[in-house]
């Protein structure tokens, strides 16, 4: 059974999910959100980005981490 990620691993995983998501959303929605103030624009982007990251990307990153750890364990046994 895999252990939960360390704080450092989790920080990298979150960054890998959040940065590209916010970049794509900013590029896609920037023209429509340009008239909003920075706080409201951030609120809209966060409201869209958080579910994408939490329900879409983080589970996949956890699966990828588990596969990498399993592959590393197999390589150590060989």
mmCIF file of the N, C-alpha and C atoms, coordinates in Angstrom:
data_MODEL
# 
_entry.id   MODEL 
# 
loop_
_atom_site.group_PDB 
_atom_site.id 
_atom_site.type_symbol 
_atom_site.label_atom_id 
_atom_site.label_alt_id 
_atom_site.label_comp_id 
_atom_site.label_asym_id 
_atom_site.label_entity_id 
_atom_site.label_seq_id 
_atom_site.pdbx_PDB_ins_code 
_atom_site.Cartn_x 
_atom_site.Cartn_y 
_atom_site.Cartn_z 
_atom_site.occupancy 
_atom_site.B_iso_or_equiv 
_atom_site.pdbx_formal_charge 
_atom_site.auth_seq_id 
_atom_site.auth_comp_id 
_atom_site.auth_asym_id 
_atom_site.auth_atom_id 
_atom_site.pdbx_PDB_model_num 
ATOM 1   N N  . UNK A 1 1  ? 0.842   -1.191 0.000   1.00 0.00 ? 1  UNK A N  1 
ATOM 2   C CA . UNK A 1 1  ? 0.000   0.000  0.000   1.00 0.00 ? 1  UNK A CA 1 
ATOM 3   C C  . UNK A 1 1  ? 0.878   1.241  0.000   1.00 0.00 ? 1  UNK A C  1 
ATOM 4   N N  . UNK A 1 2  ? 0.487   2.219  -0.798  1.00 0.00 ? 2  UNK A N  1 
ATOM 5   C CA . UNK A 1 2  ? 1.286   3.438  -0.918  1.00 0.00 ? 2  UNK A CA 1 
ATOM 6   C C  . UNK A 1 2  ? 1.015   4.384  0.238   1.00 0.00 ? 2  UNK A C  1 
ATOM 7   N N  . UNK A 1 3  ? 2.089   5.005  0.685   1.00 0.00 ? 3  UNK A N  1 
ATOM 8   C CA . UNK A 1 3  ? 1.963   6.027  1.711   1.00 0.00 ? 3  UNK A CA 1 
ATOM 9   C C  . UNK A 1 3  ? 1.471   7.316  1.069   1.00 0.00 ? 3  UNK A C  1 
ATOM 10  N N  . UNK A 1 4  ? 0.840   8.181  1.858   1.00 0.00 ? 4  UNK A N  1 
ATOM 11  C CA . UNK A 1 4  ? 0.429   9.479  1.301   1.00 0.00 ? 4  UNK A CA 1 
ATOM 12  C C  . UNK A 1 4  ? 1.652   10.281 0.898   1.00 0.00 ? 4  UNK A C  1 
ATOM 13  N N  . UNK A 1 5  ? 1.482   11.210 -0.022  1.00 0.00 ? 5  UNK A N  1 
ATOM 14  C CA . UNK A 1 5  ? 2.629   12.014 -0.446  1.00 0.00 ? 5  UNK A CA 1 
ATOM 15  C C  . UNK A 1 5  ? 3.144   12.887 0.699   1.00 0.00 ? 5  UNK A C  1 
ATOM 16  N N  . UNK A 1 6  ? 4.444   13.136 0.666   1.00 0.00 ? 6  UNK A N  1 
ATOM 17  C CA . UNK A 1 6  ? 5.033   14.061 1.638   1.00 0.00 ? 6  UNK A CA 1 
ATOM 18  C C  . UNK A 1 6  ? 4.530   15.473 1.329   1.00 0.00 ? 6  UNK A C  1 
ATOM 19  N N  . UNK A 1 7  ? 4.784   16.392 2.237   1.00 0.00 ? 7  UNK A N  1 
ATOM 20  C CA . UNK A 1 7  ? 4.376   17.787 2.001   1.00 0.00 ? 7  UNK A CA 1 
ATOM 21  C C  . UNK A 1 7  ? 5.011   18.327 0.727   1.00 0.00 ? 7  UNK A C  1 
ATOM 22  N N  . UNK A 1 8  ? 6.263   17.950 0.490   1.00 0.00 ? 8  UNK A N  1 
ATOM 23  C CA . UNK A 1 8  ? 6.975   18.454 -0.689  1.00 0.00 ? 8  UNK A CA 1 
ATOM 24  C C  . UNK A 1 8  ? 6.399   17.858 -1.966  1.00 0.00 ? 8  UNK A C  1 
ATOM 25  N N  . UNK A 1 9  ? 6.118   16.563 -1.945  1.00 0.00 ? 9  UNK A N  1 
ATOM 26  C CA . UNK A 1 9  ? 5.509   15.927 -3.117  1.00 0.00 ? 9  UNK A CA 1 
ATOM 27  C C  . UNK A 1 9  ? 4.136   16.514 -3.400  1.00 0.00 ? 9  UNK A C  1 
ATOM 28  N N  . UNK A 1 10 ? 3.349   16.724 -2.356  1.00 0.00 ? 10 UNK A N  1 
ATOM 29  C CA . UNK A 1 10 ? 2.019   17.283 -2.526  1.00 0.00 ? 10 UNK A CA 1 
ATOM 30  C C  . UNK A 1 10 ? 2.092   18.715 -3.061  1.00 0.00 ? 10 UNK A C  1 
ATOM 31  N N  . UNK A 1 11 ? 3.051   19.486 -2.584  1.00 0.00 ? 11 UNK A N  1 
ATOM 32  C CA . UNK A 1 11 ? 3.220   20.852 -3.081  1.00 0.00 ? 11 UNK A CA 1 
ATOM 33  C C  . UNK A 1 11 ? 3.536   20.853 -4.575  1.00 0.00 ? 11 UNK A C  1 
ATOM 34  N N  . UNK A 1 12 ? 4.405   19.950 -5.019  1.00 0.00 ? 12 UNK A N  1 
ATOM 35  C CA . UNK A 1 12 ? 4.733   19.853 -6.443  1.00 0.00 ? 12 UNK A CA 1 
ATOM 36  C C  . UNK A 1 12 ? 3.513   19.414 -7.247  1.00 0.00 ? 12 UNK A C  1 
ATOM 37  N N  . UNK A 1 13 ? 2.783   18.439 -6.729  1.00 0.00 ? 13 UNK A N  1 
ATOM 38  C CA . UNK A 1 13 ? 1.590   17.963 -7.423  1.00 0.00 ? 13 UNK A CA 1 
ATOM 39  C C  . UNK A 1 13 ? 0.549   19.076 -7.565  1.00 0.00 ? 13 UNK A C  1 
ATOM 40  N N  . UNK A 1 14 ? 0.338   19.837 -6.501  1.00 0.00 ? 14 UNK A N  1 
ATOM 41  C CA . UNK A 1 14 ? -0.622  20.938 -6.555  1.00 0.00 ? 14 UNK A CA 1 
ATOM 42  C C  . UNK A 1 14 ? -0.161  21.986 -7.554  1.00 0.00 ? 14 UNK A C  1 
ATOM 43  N N  . UNK A 1 15 ? 1.120   22.325 -7.527  1.00 0.00 ? 15 UNK A N  1 
ATOM 44  C CA . UNK A 1 15 ? 1.638   23.311 -8.471  1.00 0.00 ? 15 UNK A CA 1 
ATOM 45  C C  . UNK A 1 15 ? 1.451   22.831 -9.903  1.00 0.00 ? 15 UNK A C  1 
ATOM 46  N N  . UNK A 1 16 ? 1.744   21.531 -10.144 1.00 0.00 ? 16 UNK A N  1 
ATOM 47  C CA . UNK A 1 16 ? 1.589   20.975 -11.493 1.00 0.00 ? 16 UNK A CA 1 
ATOM 48  C C  . UNK A 1 16 ? 0.136   21.008 -11.961 1.00 0.00 ? 16 UNK A C  1 
ATOM 49  N N  . UNK A 1 17 ? -0.801  20.995 -11.050 1.00 0.00 ? 17 UNK A N  1 
ATOM 50  C CA . UNK A 1 17 ? -2.216  21.056 -11.421 1.00 0.00 ? 17 UNK A CA 1 
ATOM 51  C C  . UNK A 1 17 ? -2.709  22.499 -11.521 1.00 0.00 ? 17 UNK A C  1 
ATOM 52  N N  . UNK A 1 18 ? -2.316  23.341 -10.581 1.00 0.00 ? 18 UNK A N  1 
ATOM 53  C CA . UNK A 1 18 ? -2.874  24.697 -10.503 1.00 0.00 ? 18 UNK A CA 1 
ATOM 54  C C  . UNK A 1 18 ? -2.298  25.626 -11.568 1.00 0.00 ? 18 UNK A C  1 
ATOM 55  N N  . UNK A 1 19 ? -0.998  25.643 -11.746 1.00 0.00 ? 19 UNK A N  1 
ATOM 56  C CA . UNK A 1 19 ? -0.395  26.608 -12.670 1.00 0.00 ? 19 UNK A CA 1 
ATOM 57  C C  . UNK A 1 19 ? -0.917  26.464 -14.103 1.00 0.00 ? 19 UNK A C  1 
ATOM 58  N N  . UNK A 1 20 ? -0.886  25.265 -14.689 1.00 0.00 ? 20 UNK A N  1 
ATOM 59  C CA . UNK A 1 20 ? -1.410  25.161 -16.064 1.00 0.00 ? 20 UNK A CA 1 
ATOM 60  C C  . UNK A 1 20 ? -2.909  25.450 -16.147 1.00 0.00 ? 20 UNK A C  1 
ATOM 61  N N  . UNK A 1 21 ? -3.656  25.038 -15.122 1.00 0.00 ? 21 UNK A N  1 
ATOM 62  C CA . UNK A 1 21 ? -5.096  25.297 -15.137 1.00 0.00 ? 21 UNK A CA 1 
ATOM 63  C C  . UNK A 1 21 ? -5.382  26.793 -15.138 1.00 0.00 ? 21 UNK A C  1 
ATOM 64  N N  . UNK A 1 22 ? -4.727  27.532 -14.258 1.00 0.00 ? 22 UNK A N  1 
ATOM 65  C CA . UNK A 1 22 ? -4.940  28.979 -14.221 1.00 0.00 ? 22 UNK A CA 1 
ATOM 66  C C  . UNK A 1 22 ? -4.439  29.661 -15.483 1.00 0.00 ? 22 UNK A C  1 
ATOM 67  N N  . UNK A 1 23 ? -3.348  29.170 -16.034 1.00 0.00 ? 23 UNK A N  1 
ATOM 68  C CA . UNK A 1 23 ? -2.831  29.750 -17.278 1.00 0.00 ? 23 UNK A CA 1 
ATOM 69  C C  . UNK A 1 23 ? -3.833  29.579 -18.409 1.00 0.00 ? 23 UNK A C  1 
ATOM 70  N N  . UNK A 1 24 ? -4.352  28.374 -18.568 1.00 0.00 ? 24 UNK A N  1 
ATOM 71  C CA . UNK A 1 24 ? -5.326  28.113 -19.638 1.00 0.00 ? 24 UNK A CA 1 
ATOM 72  C C  . UNK A 1 24 ? -6.597  28.930 -19.415 1.00 0.00 ? 24 UNK A C  1 
ATOM 73  N N  . UNK A 1 25 ? -7.078  28.972 -18.182 1.00 0.00 ? 25 UNK A N  1 
ATOM 74  C CA . UNK A 1 25 ? -8.283  29.747 -17.907 1.00 0.00 ? 25 UNK A CA 1 
ATOM 75  C C  . UNK A 1 25 ? -8.075  31.235 -18.170 1.00 0.00 ? 25 UNK A C  1 
ATOM 76  N N  . UNK A 1 26 ? -6.918  31.751 -17.775 1.00 0.00 ? 26 UNK A N  1 
ATOM 77  C CA . UNK A 1 26 ? -6.624  33.165 -18.044 1.00 0.00 ? 26 UNK A CA 1 
ATOM 78  C C  . UNK A 1 26 ? -6.587  33.448 -19.535 1.00 0.00 ? 26 UNK A C  1 
ATOM 79  N N  . UNK A 1 27 ? -5.971  32.555 -20.296 1.00 0.00 ? 27 UNK A N  1 
ATOM 80  C CA . UNK A 1 27 ? -5.903  32.761 -21.744 1.00 0.00 ? 27 UNK A CA 1 
ATOM 81  C C  . UNK A 1 27 ? -7.282  32.630 -22.389 1.00 0.00 ? 27 UNK A C  1 
ATOM 82  N N  . UNK A 1 28 ? -8.070  31.681 -21.916 1.00 0.00 ? 28 UNK A N  1 
ATOM 83  C CA . UNK A 1 28 ? -9.382  31.441 -22.523 1.00 0.00 ? 28 UNK A CA 1 
ATOM 84  C C  . UNK A 1 28 ? -10.420 32.477 -22.096 1.00 0.00 ? 28 UNK A C  1 
ATOM 85  N N  . UNK A 1 29 ? -10.394 32.861 -20.838 1.00 0.00 ? 29 UNK A N  1 
ATOM 86  C CA . UNK A 1 29 ? -11.443 33.740 -20.312 1.00 0.00 ? 29 UNK A CA 1 
ATOM 87  C C  . UNK A 1 29 ? -11.003 35.187 -20.118 1.00 0.00 ? 29 UNK A C  1 
ATOM 88  N N  . UNK A 1 30 ? -9.733  35.455 -20.331 1.00 0.00 ? 30 UNK A N  1 
ATOM 89  C CA . UNK A 1 30 ? -9.199  36.793 -20.109 1.00 0.00 ? 30 UNK A CA 1 
ATOM 90  C C  . UNK A 1 30 ? -10.002 37.912 -20.753 1.00 0.00 ? 30 UNK A C  1 
ATOM 91  N N  . UNK A 1 31 ? -10.340 37.783 -22.047 1.00 0.00 ? 31 UNK A N  1 
ATOM 92  C CA . UNK A 1 31 ? -11.108 38.870 -22.676 1.00 0.00 ? 31 UNK A CA 1 
ATOM 93  C C  . UNK A 1 31 ? -12.474 39.099 -22.018 1.00 0.00 ? 31 UNK A C  1 
ATOM 94  N N  . UNK A 1 32 ? -13.132 38.036 -21.563 1.00 0.00 ? 32 UNK A N  1 
ATOM 95  C CA . UNK A 1 32 ? -14.455 38.184 -20.940 1.00 0.00 ? 32 UNK A CA 1 
ATOM 96  C C  . UNK A 1 32 ? -14.360 38.712 -19.513 1.00 0.00 ? 32 UNK A C  1 
ATOM 97  N N  . UNK A 1 33 ? -13.224 38.479 -18.874 1.00 0.00 ? 33 UNK A N  1 
ATOM 98  C CA . UNK A 1 33 ? -13.074 38.902 -17.480 1.00 0.00 ? 33 UNK A CA 1 
ATOM 99  C C  . UNK A 1 33 ? -12.304 40.213 -17.330 1.00 0.00 ? 33 UNK A C  1 
ATOM 100 N N  . UNK A 1 34 ? -11.853 40.777 -18.438 1.00 0.00 ? 34 UNK A N  1 
ATOM 101 C CA . UNK A 1 34 ? -10.991 41.960 -18.388 1.00 0.00 ? 34 UNK A CA 1 
ATOM 102 C C  . UNK A 1 34 ? -11.668 43.145 -17.707 1.00 0.00 ? 34 UNK A C  1 
ATOM 103 N N  . UNK A 1 35 ? -12.967 43.259 -17.820 1.00 0.00 ? 35 UNK A N  1 
ATOM 104 C CA . UNK A 1 35 ? -13.671 44.404 -17.245 1.00 0.00 ? 35 UNK A CA 1 
ATOM 105 C C  . UNK A 1 35 ? -13.886 44.271 -15.736 1.00 0.00 ? 35 UNK A C  1 
ATOM 106 N N  . UNK A 1 36 ? -13.652 43.090 -15.194 1.00 0.00 ? 36 UNK A N  1 
ATOM 107 C CA . UNK A 1 36 ? -13.835 42.876 -13.759 1.00 0.00 ? 36 UNK A CA 1 
ATOM 108 C C  . UNK A 1 36 ? -12.623 43.361 -12.983 1.00 0.00 ? 36 UNK A C  1 
ATOM 109 N N  . UNK A 1 37 ? -12.836 43.715 -11.743 1.00 0.00 ? 37 UNK A N  1 
ATOM 110 C CA . UNK A 1 37 ? -11.730 44.068 -10.868 1.00 0.00 ? 37 UNK A CA 1 
ATOM 111 C C  . UNK A 1 37 ? -10.922 42.828 -10.524 1.00 0.00 ? 37 UNK A C  1 
ATOM 112 N N  . UNK A 1 38 ? -9.720  43.013 -10.000 1.00 0.00 ? 38 UNK A N  1 
ATOM 113 C CA . UNK A 1 38 ? -8.849  41.865 -9.736  1.00 0.00 ? 38 UNK A CA 1 
ATOM 114 C C  . UNK A 1 38 ? -9.432  40.867 -8.729  1.00 0.00 ? 38 UNK A C  1 
ATOM 115 N N  . UNK A 1 39 ? -10.138 41.335 -7.714  1.00 0.00 ? 39 UNK A N  1 
ATOM 116 C CA . UNK A 1 39 ? -10.681 40.416 -6.711  1.00 0.00 ? 39 UNK A CA 1 
ATOM 117 C C  . UNK A 1 39 ? -11.806 39.576 -7.319  1.00 0.00 ? 39 UNK A C  1 
ATOM 118 N N  . UNK A 1 40 ? -12.711 40.205 -8.053  1.00 0.00 ? 40 UNK A N  1 
ATOM 119 C CA . UNK A 1 40 ? -13.804 39.470 -8.669  1.00 0.00 ? 40 UNK A CA 1 
ATOM 120 C C  . UNK A 1 40 ? -13.287 38.532 -9.758  1.00 0.00 ? 40 UNK A C  1 
ATOM 121 N N  . UNK A 1 41 ? -12.307 38.982 -10.534 1.00 0.00 ? 41 UNK A N  1 
ATOM 122 C CA . UNK A 1 41 ? -11.696 38.127 -11.570 1.00 0.00 ? 41 UNK A CA 1 
ATOM 123 C C  . UNK A 1 41 ? -11.044 36.901 -10.927 1.00 0.00 ? 41 UNK A C  1 
ATOM 124 N N  . UNK A 1 42 ? -10.323 37.105 -9.834  1.00 0.00 ? 42 UNK A N  1 
ATOM 125 C CA . UNK A 1 42 ? -9.688  35.993 -9.123  1.00 0.00 ? 42 UNK A CA 1 
ATOM 126 C C  . UNK A 1 42 ? -10.745 35.043 -8.567  1.00 0.00 ? 42 UNK A C  1 
ATOM 127 N N  . UNK A 1 43 ? -11.836 35.594 -8.038  1.00 0.00 ? 43 UNK A N  1 
ATOM 128 C CA . UNK A 1 43 ? -12.922 34.770 -7.516  1.00 0.00 ? 43 UNK A CA 1 
ATOM 129 C C  . UNK A 1 43 ? -13.510 33.879 -8.607  1.00 0.00 ? 43 UNK A C  1 
ATOM 130 N N  . UNK A 1 44 ? -13.764 34.451 -9.776  1.00 0.00 ? 44 UNK A N  1 
ATOM 131 C CA . UNK A 1 44 ? -14.328 33.674 -10.890 1.00 0.00 ? 44 UNK A CA 1 
ATOM 132 C C  . UNK A 1 44 ? -13.353 32.584 -11.319 1.00 0.00 ? 44 UNK A C  1 
ATOM 133 N N  . UNK A 1 45 ? -12.081 32.939 -11.491 1.00 0.00 ? 45 UNK A N  1 
ATOM 134 C CA . UNK A 1 45 ? -11.087 31.954 -11.912 1.00 0.00 ? 45 UNK A CA 1 
ATOM 135 C C  . UNK A 1 45 ? -10.927 30.839 -10.876 1.00 0.00 ? 45 UNK A C  1 
ATOM 136 N N  . UNK A 1 46 ? -10.890 31.201 -9.598  1.00 0.00 ? 46 UNK A N  1 
ATOM 137 C CA . UNK A 1 46 ? -10.745 30.186 -8.548  1.00 0.00 ? 46 UNK A CA 1 
ATOM 138 C C  . UNK A 1 46 ? -11.973 29.285 -8.491  1.00 0.00 ? 46 UNK A C  1 
ATOM 139 N N  . UNK A 1 47 ? -13.152 29.855 -8.694  1.00 0.00 ? 47 UNK A N  1 
ATOM 140 C CA . UNK A 1 47 ? -14.384 29.073 -8.663  1.00 0.00 ? 47 UNK A CA 1 
ATOM 141 C C  . UNK A 1 47 ? -14.401 28.028 -9.779  1.00 0.00 ? 47 UNK A C  1 
ATOM 142 N N  . UNK A 1 48 ? -13.802 28.349 -10.904 1.00 0.00 ? 48 UNK A N  1 
ATOM 143 C CA . UNK A 1 48 ? -13.721 27.401 -12.016 1.00 0.00 ? 48 UNK A CA 1 
ATOM 144 C C  . UNK A 1 48 ? -12.546 26.446 -11.829 1.00 0.00 ? 48 UNK A C  1 
ATOM 145 N N  . UNK A 1 49 ? -11.409 26.974 -11.379 1.00 0.00 ? 49 UNK A N  1 
ATOM 146 C CA . UNK A 1 49 ? -10.171 26.184 -11.310 1.00 0.00 ? 49 UNK A CA 1 
ATOM 147 C C  . UNK A 1 49 ? -10.185 25.136 -10.203 1.00 0.00 ? 49 UNK A C  1 
ATOM 148 N N  . UNK A 1 50 ? -10.733 25.454 -9.046  1.00 0.00 ? 50 UNK A N  1 
ATOM 149 C CA . UNK A 1 50 ? -10.652 24.525 -7.909  1.00 0.00 ? 50 UNK A CA 1 
ATOM 150 C C  . UNK A 1 50 ? -11.325 23.183 -8.212  1.00 0.00 ? 50 UNK A C  1 
ATOM 151 N N  . UNK A 1 51 ? -12.549 23.147 -8.749  1.00 0.00 ? 51 UNK A N  1 
ATOM 152 C CA . UNK A 1 51 ? -13.124 21.832 -9.074  1.00 0.00 ? 51 UNK A CA 1 
ATOM 153 C C  . UNK A 1 51 ? -12.331 21.079 -10.147 1.00 0.00 ? 51 UNK A C  1 
ATOM 154 N N  . UNK A 1 52 ? -11.810 21.801 -11.131 1.00 0.00 ? 52 UNK A N  1 
ATOM 155 C CA . UNK A 1 52 ? -10.998 21.152 -12.170 1.00 0.00 ? 52 UNK A CA 1 
ATOM 156 C C  . UNK A 1 52 ? -9.785  20.481 -11.537 1.00 0.00 ? 52 UNK A C  1 
ATOM 157 N N  . UNK A 1 53 ? -9.120  21.215 -10.654 1.00 0.00 ? 53 UNK A N  1 
ATOM 158 C CA . UNK A 1 53 ? -7.915  20.692 -10.010 1.00 0.00 ? 53 UNK A CA 1 
ATOM 159 C C  . UNK A 1 53 ? -8.251  19.546 -9.056  1.00 0.00 ? 53 UNK A C  1 
ATOM 160 N N  . UNK A 1 54 ? -9.239  19.754 -8.192  1.00 0.00 ? 54 UNK A N  1 
ATOM 161 C CA . UNK A 1 54 ? -9.522  18.769 -7.140  1.00 0.00 ? 54 UNK A CA 1 
ATOM 162 C C  . UNK A 1 54 ? -10.172 17.495 -7.665  1.00 0.00 ? 54 UNK A C  1 
ATOM 163 N N  . UNK A 1 55 ? -11.087 17.619 -8.619  1.00 0.00 ? 55 UNK A N  1 
ATOM 164 C CA . UNK A 1 55 ? -11.821 16.445 -9.091  1.00 0.00 ? 55 UNK A CA 1 
ATOM 165 C C  . UNK A 1 55 ? -11.287 15.885 -10.406 1.00 0.00 ? 55 UNK A C  1 
ATOM 166 N N  . UNK A 1 56 ? -10.542 16.685 -11.142 1.00 0.00 ? 56 UNK A N  1 
ATOM 167 C CA . UNK A 1 56 ? -10.030 16.227 -12.421 1.00 0.00 ? 56 UNK A CA 1 
ATOM 168 C C  . UNK A 1 56 ? -8.548  15.899 -12.417 1.00 0.00 ? 56 UNK A C  1 
ATOM 169 N N  . UNK A 1 57 ? -7.742  16.831 -11.948 1.00 0.00 ? 57 UNK A N  1 
ATOM 170 C CA . UNK A 1 57 ? -6.293  16.677 -12.089 1.00 0.00 ? 57 UNK A CA 1 
ATOM 171 C C  . UNK A 1 57 ? -5.611  15.983 -10.918 1.00 0.00 ? 57 UNK A C  1 
ATOM 172 N N  . UNK A 1 58 ? -5.988  16.321 -9.693  1.00 0.00 ? 58 UNK A N  1 
ATOM 173 C CA . UNK A 1 58 ? -5.302  15.724 -8.544  1.00 0.00 ? 58 UNK A CA 1 
ATOM 174 C C  . UNK A 1 58 ? -5.471  14.211 -8.468  1.00 0.00 ? 58 UNK A C  1 
ATOM 175 N N  . UNK A 1 59 ? -6.660  13.660 -8.732  1.00 0.00 ? 59 UNK A N  1 
ATOM 176 C CA . UNK A 1 59 ? -6.735  12.191 -8.730  1.00 0.00 ? 59 UNK A CA 1 
ATOM 177 C C  . UNK A 1 59 ? -5.807  11.549 -9.752  1.00 0.00 ? 59 UNK A C  1 
ATOM 178 N N  . UNK A 1 60 ? -5.678  12.162 -10.909 1.00 0.00 ? 60 UNK A N  1 
ATOM 179 C CA . UNK A 1 60 ? -4.768  11.625 -11.936 1.00 0.00 ? 60 UNK A CA 1 
ATOM 180 C C  . UNK A 1 60 ? -3.313  11.741 -11.497 1.00 0.00 ? 60 UNK A C  1 
ATOM 181 N N  . UNK A 1 61 ? -2.968  12.835 -10.852 1.00 0.00 ? 61 UNK A N  1 
ATOM 182 C CA . UNK A 1 61 ? -1.593  12.986 -10.367 1.00 0.00 ? 61 UNK A CA 1 
ATOM 183 C C  . UNK A 1 61 ? -1.294  11.983 -9.251  1.00 0.00 ? 61 UNK A C  1 
ATOM 184 N N  . UNK A 1 62 ? -2.269  11.701 -8.405  1.00 0.00 ? 62 UNK A N  1 
ATOM 185 C CA . UNK A 1 62 ? -2.072  10.680 -7.369  1.00 0.00 ? 62 UNK A CA 1 
ATOM 186 C C  . UNK A 1 62 ? -1.883  9.303  -8.011  1.00 0.00 ? 62 UNK A C  1 
ATOM 187 N N  . UNK A 1 63 ? -2.654  9.002  -9.056  1.00 0.00 ? 63 UNK A N  1 
ATOM 188 C CA . UNK A 1 63 ? -2.488  7.729  -9.765  1.00 0.00 ? 63 UNK A CA 1 
ATOM 189 C C  . UNK A 1 63 ? -1.109  7.650  -10.411 1.00 0.00 ? 63 UNK A C  1 
ATOM 190 N N  . UNK A 1 64 ? -0.683  8.726  -11.024 1.00 0.00 ? 64 UNK A N  1 
ATOM 191 C CA . UNK A 1 64 ? 0.638   8.761  -11.654 1.00 0.00 ? 64 UNK A CA 1 
ATOM 192 C C  . UNK A 1 64 ? 1.734   8.551  -10.615 1.00 0.00 ? 64 UNK A C  1 
ATOM 193 N N  . UNK A 1 65 ? 1.606   9.208  -9.482  1.00 0.00 ? 65 UNK A N  1 
ATOM 194 C CA . UNK A 1 65 ? 2.591   9.033  -8.401  1.00 0.00 ? 65 UNK A CA 1 
ATOM 195 C C  . UNK A 1 65 ? 2.628   7.585  -7.942  1.00 0.00 ? 65 UNK A C  1 
ATOM 196 N N  . UNK A 1 66 ? 1.455   6.968  -7.793  1.00 0.00 ? 66 UNK A N  1 
ATOM 197 C CA . UNK A 1 66 ? 1.398   5.563  -7.354  1.00 0.00 ? 66 UNK A CA 1 
ATOM 198 C C  . UNK A 1 66 ? 2.080   4.658  -8.375  1.00 0.00 ? 66 UNK A C  1 
ATOM 199 N N  . UNK A 1 67 ? 1.833   4.903  -9.662  1.00 0.00 ? 67 UNK A N  1 
ATOM 200 C CA . UNK A 1 67 ? 2.487   4.093  -10.707 1.00 0.00 ? 67 UNK A CA 1 
ATOM 201 C C  . UNK A 1 67 ? 3.996   4.271  -10.678 1.00 0.00 ? 67 UNK A C  1 
ATOM 202 N N  . UNK A 1 68 ? 4.449   5.504  -10.514 1.00 0.00 ? 68 UNK A N  1 
ATOM 203 C CA . UNK A 1 68 ? 5.895   5.754  -10.462 1.00 0.00 ? 68 UNK A CA 1 
ATOM 204 C C  . UNK A 1 68 ? 6.529   5.065  -9.263  1.00 0.00 ? 68 UNK A C  1 
ATOM 205 N N  . UNK A 1 69 ? 5.860   5.111  -8.108  1.00 0.00 ? 69 UNK A N  1 
ATOM 206 C CA . UNK A 1 69 ? 6.395   4.449  -6.920  1.00 0.00 ? 69 UNK A CA 1 
ATOM 207 C C  . UNK A 1 69 ? 6.410   2.934  -7.093  1.00 0.00 ? 69 UNK A C  1 
ATOM 208 N N  . UNK A 1 70 ? 5.381   2.378  -7.715  1.00 0.00 ? 70 UNK A N  1 
ATOM 209 C CA . UNK A 1 70 ? 5.334   0.934  -7.950  1.00 0.00 ? 70 UNK A CA 1 
ATOM 210 C C  . UNK A 1 70 ? 6.450   0.525  -8.920  1.00 0.00 ? 70 UNK A C  1 
ATOM 211 N N  . UNK A 1 71 ? 6.641   1.312  -9.942  1.00 0.00 ? 71 UNK A N  1 
ATOM 212 C CA . UNK A 1 71 ? 7.705   1.012  -10.915 1.00 0.00 ? 71 UNK A CA 1 
ATOM 213 C C  . UNK A 1 71 ? 9.073   1.081  -10.239 1.00 0.00 ? 71 UNK A C  1 
ATOM 214 N N  . UNK A 1 72 ? 9.251   2.075  -9.370  1.00 0.00 ? 72 UNK A N  1 
ATOM 215 C CA . UNK A 1 72 ? 10.529  2.210  -8.646  1.00 0.00 ? 72 UNK A CA 1 
ATOM 216 C C  . UNK A 1 72 ? 10.738  1.022  -7.714  1.00 0.00 ? 72 UNK A C  1 
ATOM 217 N N  . UNK A 1 73 ? 9.679   0.559  -7.058  1.00 0.00 ? 73 UNK A N  1 
ATOM 218 C CA . UNK A 1 73 ? 9.791   -0.610 -6.162  1.00 0.00 ? 73 UNK A CA 1 
ATOM 219 C C  . UNK A 1 73 ? 10.149  -1.856 -6.938  1.00 0.00 ? 73 UNK A C  1 
ATOM 220 N N  . UNK A 1 74 ? 9.566   -2.029 -8.112  1.00 0.00 ? 74 UNK A N  1 
ATOM 221 C CA . UNK A 1 74 ? 9.903   -3.186 -8.949  1.00 0.00 ? 74 UNK A CA 1 
ATOM 222 C C  . UNK A 1 74 ? 11.352  -3.139 -9.406  1.00 0.00 ? 74 UNK A C  1 
ATOM 223 N N  . UNK A 1 75 ? 11.823  -1.950 -9.748  1.00 0.00 ? 75 UNK A N  1 
ATOM 224 C CA . UNK A 1 75 ? 13.215  -1.807 -10.185 1.00 0.00 ? 75 UNK A CA 1 
ATOM 225 C C  . UNK A 1 75 ? 14.179  -2.124 -9.043  1.00 0.00 ? 75 UNK A C  1 
ATOM 226 N N  . UNK A 1 76 ? 13.828  -1.777 -7.830  1.00 0.00 ? 76 UNK A N  1 
ATOM 227 C CA . UNK A 1 76 ? 14.695  -2.074 -6.678  1.00 0.00 ? 76 UNK A CA 1 
ATOM 228 C C  . UNK A 1 76 ? 14.771  -3.576 -6.408  1.00 0.00 ? 76 UNK A C  1 
ATOM 229 N N  . UNK A 1 77 ? 13.649  -4.275 -6.630  1.00 0.00 ? 77 UNK A N  1 
ATOM 230 C CA . UNK A 1 77 ? 13.643  -5.718 -6.390  1.00 0.00 ? 77 UNK A CA 1 
ATOM 231 C C  . UNK A 1 77 ? 14.440  -6.484 -7.431  1.00 0.00 ? 77 UNK A C  1 
ATOM 232 N N  . UNK A 1 78 ? 14.512  -5.927 -8.629  1.00 0.00 ? 78 UNK A N  1 
ATOM 233 C CA . UNK A 1 78 ? 15.203  -6.631 -9.724  1.00 0.00 ? 78 UNK A CA 1 
ATOM 234 C C  . UNK A 1 78 ? 16.699  -6.557 -9.613  1.00 0.00 ? 78 UNK A C  1 
# 
